[in-house]
Amino acid sequence: MRDNENYWQRLRRRPVSRRSFLVGSSVAAAGSAAILAGCGDDDDDDEPAAATQAAAATEAAATEAAAAATEAATEAAAAATAAATEAAAAAADDSHKRGGTLKMWKTEEDAGLDPGVFHVANTEVLYSTLTQPYTYQPTKNLFAMDGMVGFEQVDPTTFVWSIRPGMKFHNGDAVDSEAVAFSFGRLEKLYRALDGTHTTRTGFVFVDSFEPSDELTVTEHWNRPNADAPVYRARHYYSFINPRMVDEHGKFEGSYEHPDGTIEDIYSIQTLPPGSGSGPYTLTKRDTTGTRVERWPDYHKHSPADDGFVEDGPYIDAWETRIIPDNVAAKAAFLAGDLDVYAGVDPLELPEFDGQDHVKIVELPAGGFAGQGMDGGKFHDKRSRQALQKAFDYEGFIAAIRPLGGAYAAPISDLLSAYQKLGQEDLKQWLRYDPQEARQLWAAADFEVPVDKIKVFQSTGDPLMHEISDFMAQTLAKALDIETEVEAVDVNTWAARAVNRDEPVKDWEILSYGTGTSGGTTGVPNDTHLIHYDPRAYGFNAFNHYAESSRKEIAEGSVTISEMLNAQEAETDVEARAELLTEVQRWILDNHWCNWKLPNSTVSYYGFSSRLQDQGIADWLNFYDRRRESMWLQES
Amino acid sequence: MAQEQSALELEYAIPPRQRFNPLKWARREPFGAFGFSLIVFIVFMSAAAPVLRTAPPNEFAVGPPLAGPNTENWFGTTARGKDVWSRVLFAGRISLKIGVATVLLGTLGGTLIALLSAYAGGAVDFAVGRVADMFIAIPGLLLALVLHSSISADLPDLPGLQREELYLVVAISLFFMPGTYRIMRGIVLELRESTYVEAAQVIGSSSFRIMWRHIAPNMFGLMIVITSISLPAAILAEASLSFLGLGVPIGGLDAVPSWGADLSGSSRRFFSVAPWLAVFPGLALAITVFGFNIFGDSLRDTLDPRLRGRI
């Protein structure tokens, strides 16, 4: 018995024996028969009182009536028994889905848990302990309501949200519009206070204010239309945070100046103390070995439960996420049955999973990216960026790194099929290996900071990442006749150095990120992957491509692309937006802007334990998996 | 009387210096000779790697991915089509280079410190001894990690020794130096009290001359023994650090293959479907370490007969 269960929970969990079920069914059947016998047959009864008719009946009639009643009672009993059996079976189905611990892994410890600041190695905690407005499944184009129960676009720049009534944070504080408006509004302030070291801005840059209209309504006022706003709000950035916990436990991050000139101190909530969130789980462990979240017994009901939700909360009791830095060790744990998920199965290692009945390997769309970011502080001249891209041997890369199939990658993901109009042949016009031209461009390029060595900077964790960086270093060295090196550090150090803006140039030349294998889409072009080129997002904090740059060409380009990005975001017509997105992509490729994508794998595989059921595989790779409450564990 | 004198002369006579006969030594120390031949073999293969290779060691896609040993790729290929045979050959270079450099620095450094501190004695000897104790108390791997994060980036590129290689040499040497110091200090303390050192002091020889001419030559034999025994440990340490990603440059045209690095990284995830990825670098490492071990053991027996068969 669990200590934190109340009487009703224990009663609900009490098993129903076969005997008690039969007794219950018999009582129900007898009761039904008596009622039916007492009421008679409605079809042939036009008299107002069945009792009067029964009293006036002859003996034969009484006998006939009795016989009919018996028959009706028998039928009713049978029907009741069948119904009860069905109901009990349904209940039994539901109960056998409940319980268990989902065993996950990640390669690194998180650097912090504030959903507005850190997004690396912490989503298993953020999505489970905090509430988001809803989930979005791009493959079904389906919003499933969670913390919100509805939204309405009142006019092109006004959005109104309705909060689910009766929700509470884990410390009992009410989740109301003040808390939600605070949670959304703090993102811009955190972004400013931290000098843009994180990338949530694209989701709120078009918002003027988040206002609590009444206790359960939040109104967003925008400065321009945005087609993706609803989908953005399904991300963990828009989790509901308890303002009181930020006040009491927040960490000072800097100051924010309001338009009227007043200064506000801004606090983050990096440790998420109990009471910060209102999600289905609470954080019970967070240390160097991993995290654990456990069911919160007072979690609010979802009535009715939308797709992926369960009225009484998630089926799985707890999530245990171990830190396993080594991919091979994680695979060993997965094959031993100690993990339920193994990400990024290399096609070449598929034979290893043959005959393993306790695991299943699933083929998913290969929507990942292998990005190579260029430091705009050094590569401010378009010719230098073009030289780098022409120095890369794309076909050689496919032969070496994607031996089972590779495809050229565009600035936005091919998973956005409604928007992606650039085909493979189109992309080959820009992504073409030409070492001779590369050398000429390199020699002609203007460098304010001399580049006599190219450092490819990557994070450790996935060995494939190293192979990609190694290939990059080799192909650039050969084509440009320049010294190259690869530096690999842990992902938190890598992320910190990637966004470090203390100096006008980075301490690397090329930032390597992503392996181009598995990956999903949230459905937003910015997420997949325009954000990498956006002067207000990664372009700004990671790649020194931003409007305020001291490099004239970079500053001018930033203004141009920002306008194009704004235009496509504001367009709600799919066809018209696809045209605008094609225009943006062409501009990026023409200008070799910011970074470029190496060819992706055409196949992608994911490993799941056989016991994990209903995990929503089609949308597993876009963070939706973290909120699918209907996932359950089939215990053998 | 004459008989007694001749008996005494015979007893204290200095035996004539015998010329070293390798064949005779090989017959007396067959395992040592075998170890030596393994070392010669490995050195030869590594030195001749540019000639013996079948493909550039870092070249991608020289064969199909994960091809087993075949006539084109004798030791098979990696998941990215790199030639394992060529990588194994070239990896021997870094192992031997780091191993020899490390042991020379560690042994020479430890010996020199032992000579100076033990001869000086007193507070100097005490202080140096405690510093050595401190280093011995720190686990070698931890020391290497600390050094990697603290000094690795600041080290210079030396002729024939890149920054990352220099880091390996320094990190592994610091691990060996205190042990060498401990052993050598005992020898110096013993030699310092010997009659010929006392005699040299009496006739007014300088401390430097006594250390250089009378003590150091008597440490030479033991130094060789320590070197030969430490070398395989140094090679293994290099492999271990490379396995952990703290070794030589990991990417680019100039990246140096290392047996330790090839046993880690992306290769490991394919060991069960492509065992040649583990077998050949592992075998090369094992042969090298085995060769140095049995050669060092025999060398110790040869140079110090008192220890023969004791360990």
Interface residues (C-beta under 8 A of the other chain):
Chain A: N327 V328 K331 D346 L348 E349 P351 E352 G396 A399 A400 I401 P403 V456 T460 P463 L464 H466 E467 S469 D470 F471 M472 A473 Q474 A477 K478 E483 T484 E485 V486 A488
Chain B: N58 F60 A61 P64 P65 L66 A79 R80 G81 G245 P249 I250 G251 G252 L253 D254 A255 G265 S266 R268 R269 F270 S272 V273
